[in-house]
Amino acid sequence: MYTDIELIEGLKSRDETIIKFFYTNNKVKAFSLLLKYGVRESECLSIYNDSVISLIENLKRGKFKEQSKLSTYLLSIAKFKCFKEFKRQKKTNLVLNEEIKNIDIQDDPYDFEDLDSSRIEKATNALQKVDETCRNILVSFYYEGVKLAKLAKDLGYSQDFIRVKKGRCLKKLKNLIAI
């Protein structure tokens, strides 16, 4: 068992043992929360993984003010990512409808530099197998942090087209990585 201070320092330094411990110990709570809000089981893992990555990035940037437990902070990130997804999909869940209207969360660029090398190699190989448009969209959005609106403008498509295309490209990439 680790204290929150040990967890924070371990997560900041990307200590694999602490990351695995933290990830595993909070997964069930996060999934329960997301399922309670109506997230499909198939989407829970993606939201949870994004939340853990965001938490680590927030720790590195000094955004966590230690006003709550680290696990509570993770759940709040997962909750807001869930709301953001609902807002994006324009879902009208009566329980969440009022809360979702007022949420405006920006996308965080992800930093993949410290992932283990086999996963990086798999992702890199899979990225080379997708078409050039997909590769440009995925690299620009996830690695460089380019917003969908700017991508749409740069590529000459509508923002909705780019959003859908990004989702399809990501699905292709995930399938290629799984092979």
C-alpha positions as CSV (number, residue, x, y, z in Angstrom):
1,M,0.0,0.0,0.0
2,Y,1.3,3.5,-0.9
3,T,0.5,6.9,0.5
4,D,-0.9,9.5,-1.8
5,I,2.5,11.3,-1.6
6,E,4.3,8.1,-2.7
7,L,1.7,7.6,-5.5
8,I,2.1,11.2,-6.7
9,E,5.9,11.0,-6.8
10,G,5.8,7.6,-8.5
11,L,3.2,8.7,-11.1
12,K,5.2,11.8,-11.8
13,S,8.3,9.8,-12.4
14,R,6.4,7.2,-14.4
15,D,7.4,4.4,-12.1
16,E,5.8,1.3,-13.7
17,T,5.1,-0.5,-10.5
18,I,3.3,2.5,-9.0
19,I,1.4,3.1,-12.3
20,K,0.2,-0.5,-12.4
21,F,-0.7,-0.5,-8.7
22,F,-2.7,2.8,-9.1
23,Y,-4.3,1.8,-12.4
24,T,-5.4,-1.6,-11.1
25,N,-6.7,-0.3,-7.7
26,N,-8.9,2.3,-9.2
27,K,-10.2,0.6,-12.3
28,V,-13.3,-1.0,-10.7
29,K,-14.4,2.2,-9.0
30,A,-13.9,4.1,-12.2
31,F,-15.8,1.6,-14.3
32,S,-18.6,1.5,-11.7
33,L,-18.9,5.3,-11.9
34,L,-18.9,5.4,-15.7
35,L,-21.5,2.6,-16.0
36,K,-23.6,4.5,-13.4
37,Y,-23.6,7.5,-15.8
38,G,-24.7,5.4,-18.7
39,V,-21.3,4.9,-20.5
40,R,-21.3,1.7,-22.5
41,E,-18.9,-1.0,-21.2
42,S,-17.0,-0.9,-24.5
43,E,-16.2,2.8,-23.9
44,C,-15.3,2.5,-20.2
45,L,-11.7,1.3,-20.9
46,S,-11.0,4.1,-23.3
47,I,-12.3,6.8,-21.0
48,Y,-10.4,5.2,-18.0
49,N,-7.1,5.0,-19.9
50,D,-7.5,8.6,-21.1
51,S,-8.2,9.7,-17.5
52,V,-5.1,8.0,-16.1
53,I,-3.0,9.6,-18.8
54,S,-4.5,13.0,-18.0
55,L,-4.0,12.5,-14.3
56,I,-0.3,11.8,-14.8
57,E,0.1,14.8,-17.1
58,N,-1.8,17.0,-14.6
59,L,0.6,15.8,-11.8
60,K,3.6,16.6,-13.9
61,R,2.2,20.1,-14.7
62,G,1.4,20.8,-11.0
63,K,-2.3,21.0,-11.6
64,F,-3.2,18.6,-8.7
65,K,-3.6,20.8,-5.6
66,E,-3.9,17.9,-3.1
67,Q,-7.3,19.0,-1.9
68,S,-8.7,15.5,-2.3
69,K,-7.4,12.0,-2.5
70,L,-5.6,11.0,-5.7
71,S,-8.3,8.3,-6.4
72,T,-11.0,10.9,-6.0
73,Y,-9.2,13.2,-8.4
74,L,-8.9,10.4,-11.0
75,L,-12.7,9.7,-10.7
76,S,-13.5,13.4,-11.3
77,I,-11.3,13.4,-14.4
78,A,-13.1,10.2,-15.6
79,K,-16.5,11.9,-14.8
80,F,-15.6,15.0,-16.8
81,K,-14.3,13.0,-19.7
82,C,-17.6,11.1,-19.7
83,F,-19.6,14.3,-19.7
84,K,-17.4,15.6,-22.5
85,E,-18.1,12.5,-24.5
86,F,-21.9,12.9,-23.8
87,K,-21.8,16.5,-24.9
88,R,-19.9,15.6,-28.0
89,Q,-22.5,13.0,-28.9
90,K,-25.3,15.3,-27.8
91,K,-26.8,12.5,-25.6
92,T,-29.7,13.6,-23.6
93,N,-29.6,11.6,-20.5
94,L,-32.1,13.2,-18.1
95,V,-29.9,12.7,-15.0
96,L,-26.9,14.4,-16.6
97,N,-28.5,16.9,-19.0
98,E,-28.1,20.0,-16.8
99,E,-24.5,19.1,-15.7
100,I,-23.3,18.4,-19.3
101,K,-24.5,21.8,-20.7
102,N,-22.0,23.7,-18.6
103,I,-18.9,21.7,-19.1
104,D,-16.2,22.9,-21.4
105,I,-13.1,20.8,-21.3
106,Q,-10.2,21.1,-23.7
107,D,-8.5,18.1,-25.3
108,D,-5.1,17.4,-23.8
109,P,-2.3,16.4,-26.1
110,Y,-0.9,13.1,-25.0
111,D,2.8,12.4,-24.4
112,F,3.7,8.8,-25.3
113,E,7.4,9.1,-24.7
114,D,7.5,6.9,-21.6
115,L,5.4,4.0,-22.7
116,D,7.2,0.7,-22.8
117,S,9.2,0.1,-26.0
118,S,7.2,-2.9,-27.3
119,R,3.9,-0.9,-27.2
120,I,5.6,2.0,-28.9
121,E,7.0,-0.3,-31.6
122,K,3.6,-2.0,-32.1
123,A,1.8,1.4,-32.4
124,T,4.5,2.8,-34.7
125,N,4.2,-0.3,-37.0
126,A,0.5,-0.1,-37.0
127,L,0.6,3.7,-37.7
128,Q,2.7,3.0,-40.8
129,K,0.0,0.6,-42.1
130,V,-2.9,3.1,-42.0
131,D,-3.4,5.5,-44.9
132,E,-1.7,8.8,-45.0
133,T,-4.8,10.9,-44.2
134,C,-5.4,8.7,-41.1
135,R,-1.8,8.9,-40.1
136,N,-1.8,12.8,-40.4
137,I,-5.0,13.1,-38.4
138,L,-3.9,10.8,-35.6
139,V,-0.4,12.2,-35.2
140,S,-1.7,15.8,-35.4
141,F,-4.5,15.3,-32.9
142,Y,-3.0,12.9,-30.3
143,Y,0.8,13.7,-30.5
144,E,0.9,17.3,-31.5
145,G,-2.3,18.3,-29.8
146,V,-3.9,20.0,-32.8
147,K,-7.6,20.8,-32.3
148,L,-10.2,19.2,-34.6
149,A,-11.3,22.6,-35.9
150,K,-7.8,23.5,-37.0
151,L,-7.3,20.0,-38.5
152,A,-10.5,20.4,-40.4
153,K,-9.5,23.8,-41.7
154,D,-5.9,22.6,-42.6
155,L,-7.2,19.6,-44.5
156,G,-10.2,21.3,-46.1
157,Y,-13.0,19.2,-44.5
158,S,-15.8,19.9,-42.1
159,Q,-15.1,19.5,-38.4
160,D,-17.7,16.7,-38.2
161,F,-16.0,14.9,-41.0
162,I,-12.6,15.0,-39.2
163,R,-14.2,13.9,-35.9
164,V,-15.8,10.9,-37.6
165,K,-12.6,10.2,-39.7
166,K,-10.5,10.4,-36.5
167,G,-12.7,7.9,-34.8
168,R,-12.6,5.5,-37.7
169,C,-8.8,5.9,-38.0
170,L,-8.3,5.2,-34.3
171,K,-10.4,2.1,-34.6
172,K,-8.3,0.9,-37.5
173,L,-5.2,1.6,-35.6
174,K,-6.4,-0.2,-32.5
175,N,-7.4,-3.3,-34.6
176,L,-3.9,-3.3,-36.2
177,I,-2.2,-3.1,-32.8
178,A,-4.3,-6.0,-31.5
179,I,-3.2,-8.3,-34.3
